[in-house]
Amino acid sequence: MADDSARTGAAGKPAKPCPICGKPSVAAAKPFCSDRCRDVDLNRWLSGSYAIPAREGEEEESE
């Protein structure tokens, strides 16, 4: 049952699923389920897979 405590939140609720694979997250790699999923997410950020789309024609105004 010690394994269950790593998969539950502070209030005893089930942990949120890993955003990469959907398995329950663990405290050591939160919010991911493993170091592998954490590395996959980092690679997606560094490779530009995660990006906020910009609208053409809208420019930031600086004062």
N, CA and C of each residue as an Amber inpcrd file, in Angstrom:
protein
   189
   0.8080000  -1.2060000   0.0000000   0.0000000   0.0000000   0.0000000
   0.8490000   1.2680000   0.0000000   2.1400000   1.1310000   0.2430000
   3.0090000   2.3050000   0.2270000   3.0450000   2.9240000  -1.1600000
   2.8620000   2.1040000  -2.1890000   2.8630000   2.6010000  -3.5590000
   1.6700000   3.5010000  -3.8120000   0.5250000   3.2350000  -3.1510000
  -0.6640000   4.0630000  -3.3180000  -0.4510000   5.4830000  -2.8110000
   0.3420000   5.6600000  -1.7470000   0.5530000   6.9950000  -1.2030000
   1.3230000   7.8780000  -2.1810000   2.1600000   7.2780000  -3.0240000
   2.8990000   8.0610000  -4.0140000   1.9980000   8.4820000  -5.1660000
   0.8510000   7.8190000  -5.3190000  -0.0500000   8.1060000  -6.4340000
  -1.2720000   8.9160000  -6.0120000  -1.2920000   9.3970000  -4.7970000
  -2.4080000  10.2170000  -4.3450000  -1.9060000  11.5900000  -3.9510000
  -2.7950000  12.5610000  -4.0200000  -2.4360000  13.9210000  -3.6570000
  -2.4370000  14.1070000  -2.1590000  -2.1930000  15.3310000  -1.7110000
  -2.1100000  15.6380000  -0.2920000  -3.4360000  15.3990000   0.4170000
  -4.5390000  15.5930000  -0.2590000  -5.8450000  15.4200000   0.3630000
  -6.3740000  13.9980000   0.1830000  -5.5350000  13.0780000  -0.2870000
  -5.9520000  11.7080000  -0.4790000  -6.6890000  11.4650000  -1.7870000
  -6.7710000  12.4730000  -2.6280000  -7.4190000  12.3240000  -3.9350000
  -6.4640000  11.6010000  -4.8730000  -6.9930000  10.9030000  -5.8630000
  -6.0990000  10.2810000  -6.8450000  -5.2930000  11.3540000  -7.5720000
  -4.0490000  11.0210000  -7.8840000  -3.1760000  11.9620000  -8.5920000
  -3.7050000  12.2150000  -9.9970000  -3.4360000  13.3970000 -10.5180000
  -3.8330000  13.7150000 -11.8890000  -3.0290000  12.8430000 -12.8390000
  -3.5950000  12.5240000 -13.9750000  -2.8560000  11.6870000 -14.9240000
  -1.6820000  12.4340000 -15.5570000  -0.7020000  11.6690000 -15.9690000
   0.4640000  12.2100000 -16.6580000  -0.0060000  12.8730000 -17.9530000
   0.4300000  14.1080000 -18.2440000  -0.0270000  14.7830000 -19.4660000
   0.5180000  14.1560000 -20.7500000   1.5230000  13.2970000 -20.6480000
   2.1110000  12.6730000 -21.8310000   1.4380000  11.3380000 -22.1480000
   1.3400000  10.4450000 -21.1460000   0.8380000   9.0930000 -21.4260000
  -0.4730000   8.7530000 -20.7400000  -0.8960000   9.5490000 -19.7430000
  -2.1680000   9.3120000 -19.0790000  -2.1050000   8.4100000 -17.8610000
  -0.9320000   7.8540000 -17.5380000  -0.7920000   7.0320000 -16.3340000
  -0.8440000   7.9460000 -15.1120000  -1.1320000   7.3960000 -13.9240000
  -1.1330000   8.2300000 -12.7110000   0.2470000   8.8300000 -12.4610000
   0.2900000  10.0990000 -12.0710000   1.5700000  10.7500000 -11.8090000
   2.1340000  10.2870000 -10.4760000   3.4390000  10.4400000 -10.3160000
   4.1090000  10.0960000  -9.0650000   4.8070000  11.3370000  -8.5310000
   4.9720000  11.3930000  -7.2130000   5.5370000  12.5760000  -6.5670000
   6.9490000  12.8840000  -7.0590000   7.7530000  11.8710000  -7.3420000
   9.1440000  12.0820000  -7.7380000   9.2650000  12.7790000  -9.0970000
   8.2670000  12.6410000  -9.9630000   8.3430000  13.2370000 -11.3000000
   7.1420000  14.1240000 -11.5870000   6.4600000  14.5800000 -10.5520000
   5.2220000  15.3380000 -10.6950000   5.3550000  16.4760000 -11.6840000
   4.4730000  16.7030000 -12.5820000   3.1640000  16.0830000 -12.7910000
   3.2060000  14.8670000 -13.7140000   4.3900000  14.3340000 -13.9630000
   4.5400000  13.2130000 -14.8820000   4.5970000  11.9020000 -14.1150000
   4.5610000  10.7800000 -14.8520000   4.5990000   9.4670000 -14.2170000
   6.0170000   8.9210000 -14.1350000   6.9360000   9.4810000 -14.9100000
   8.3090000   8.9750000 -14.9260000   9.2490000  10.0370000 -15.4800000
  10.5420000   9.7730000 -15.3240000  11.5420000  10.6800000 -15.8970000
  11.4650000  10.6690000 -17.4150000  11.0870000   9.5400000 -18.0100000
  10.9710000   9.4560000 -19.4650000   9.9310000  10.4460000 -19.9700000
   8.7400000  10.4560000 -19.3520000   7.6880000  11.3770000 -19.7860000
   8.0960000  12.8230000 -19.5400000   8.8260000  13.0710000 -18.4630000
   9.3170000  14.4210000 -18.1970000  10.2710000  14.8610000 -19.3080000
  11.1530000  13.9420000 -19.7510000  12.0890000  14.2520000 -20.8260000
  11.3830000  14.4400000 -22.1660000  10.3370000  13.6570000 -22.4220000
   9.5530000  13.8110000 -23.6520000   8.9390000  15.2110000 -23.6930000
   8.3940000  15.6620000 -22.5630000   7.7890000  16.9960000 -22.4880000
   8.8420000  18.0840000 -22.7000000  10.0020000  17.9240000 -22.0820000
  11.0790000  18.9010000 -22.2560000  11.4970000  18.9780000 -23.7190000
  11.6110000  17.8280000 -24.3750000  11.9840000  17.8080000 -25.7900000
  10.9380000  18.5360000 -26.6330000   9.6730000  18.3710000 -26.3010000
   8.6140000  19.0570000 -27.0570000   8.7340000  20.5670000 -26.9010000
   9.0620000  21.0410000 -25.6920000   9.2420000  22.4830000 -25.4910000
  10.4530000  22.9820000 -26.2680000  11.5640000  22.2520000 -26.1780000
  12.8030000  22.7120000 -26.8200000  12.7520000  22.6320000 -28.3370000
  11.9780000  21.6930000 -28.8790000  11.9000000  21.5480000 -30.3300000
  10.8520000  22.4720000 -30.9540000  10.0700000  23.1470000 -30.1220000
   9.0770000  24.0820000 -30.6300000   7.7190000  23.4600000 -30.9120000
   7.5030000  22.2270000 -30.4580000   6.2010000  21.5860000 -30.6590000
   5.1030000  22.3200000 -29.8870000   5.4660000  22.8660000 -28.7300000
   4.5200000  23.6570000 -27.9540000   4.7730000  25.1190000 -28.3130000
   3.7960000  25.7590000 -28.8770000   3.9510000  27.1600000 -29.2380000
   2.6040000  27.8530000 -29.1510000   2.6350000  29.1040000 -28.8030000
   1.4170000  29.9060000 -28.7710000   1.2640000  30.5330000 -30.1450000
   0.1660000  30.2420000 -30.8250000   0.0050000  30.7950000 -32.1760000
  -0.1500000  32.3130000 -32.1400000   0.4920000  32.9600000 -33.0710000
   0.3920000  34.4170000 -33.1930000  -0.5530000  34.7520000 -34.3290000
  -1.2620000  35.8380000 -34.1680000  -2.1620000  36.2890000 -35.2310000
  -1.4060000  37.2760000 -36.0930000  -1.5590000  37.1120000 -37.3760000
  -0.9010000  38.0170000 -38.2970000  -1.5550000  39.3980000 -38.2250000
  -0.7490000  40.4410000 -38.2450000  -1.2730000  41.7920000 -38.2280000
  -1.3550000  42.4150000 -36.8550000  -1.2650000  41.5930000 -35.8190000
  -1.2980000  42.1470000 -34.4670000   0.1350000  42.2910000 -33.9740000
   0.5000000  43.5030000 -33.6550000   1.8350000  43.7690000 -33.1410000
   1.7170000  44.3230000 -31.7470000   2.7050000  44.0060000 -30.9140000
   2.7140000  44.5370000 -29.5620000   3.0420000  46.0200000 -29.5910000
   2.3550000  46.7790000 -28.7760000   2.6370000  48.1970000 -28.6750000
   3.5760000  48.4180000 -27.4910000   4.6880000  49.0450000 -27.7350000
   5.6130000  49.3560000 -26.6470000   5.6510000  50.8710000 -26.4480000
   5.6530000  51.2460000 -25.2110000   5.6410000  52.6830000 -24.9090000
   6.9580000  53.1230000 -24.3700000
